[in-house]
């Protein structure tokens, strides 16, 4: 929802890398003597940096686009960067840390929304909605030869068991999928919820009907699914990614889809966003693509903006950054 509240000459200023945030968050910030300014999504970093310098912002709320050292160093008043969401791979955390500027995430704000989107993509893939739609609209009637797949008893592997992974596991289990989890950073947690853990990713892959990614993009997880690991998956498996595009080697994925080794893939994020028009994925009929909107619902967008606003207010008022929400240098920078 676009803000109708004009800047009011308040003592502090923030820049949002988008054209809108929830009106409730704007009101909250205004009530704490903070003006809200907007920068269109995906503007080049030098353009965003120029706006931040001109405004001499105290904080940046990041929705879309890259926040690099030019942006971070543009305002001498900058005290905090907050993600309108949880993924911080578009923020140069190392550059921010070197300047003593904390980077915070809006933890838990969109877990349910992203999990719902992951489940919707799984349903579409397992039930072959996209190729069936194309066939019928193209004049074919594949009913005599079609044999569908069941959700009941299908094996789902989750990589990552944070808030989103946990929500996805619960919904998938309710639909009859058999869920197993790989997350070396959450020992014992899946088991406590009744889901088995795999000792390592490669041990889990051959048994899966569906693989769903819910881990952050870090130096260790970039190209987590490469050609070798995709080859370990059984023929006819499908991949769903509602996390970060860099987790998958897209060229290897295109090859596996084109050969028929994978029955399909559904991606809500890509290595480059927006993706290039000549991506090898686009001609493939078994690929479903959405524009990184899994977490973008009315409820989650309001929650993300309000949590981000509270982080900004807290830091600008002199409180230490919330430790649980702090992005570390050990995480991948932009």
Secondary structure, DSSP 4 states (H G I P E B T S, - for coil): ----------SEEEEESSS---HHHHHHHHHTTEEEEE--TT--HHHHHHHHHHHT-SEEEESSS-B-HHHHTS-TT--EEEESSS--TTB-HHHHHHTT-EEEE-TTSSHHHHHHHHHHHHHHHHTTHHHHHHHHHTT--GGGT-----STT-EEEEE--SHHHHHHHHHHHHTT-EEEEE-TTSTTHHHHTT-EE-SSHHHHHTT-SEEEE-----TTTTT-B-HHHHHHSPTTEEEEE-S-GGGB-HHHHHHHHHHTSEEEEEES--SSSSPPTT-TTTT-TTEEE--S-TT-SHHHHHHHHHHHHHHHHHHHTTPPPPGGGBPPTTSPP-
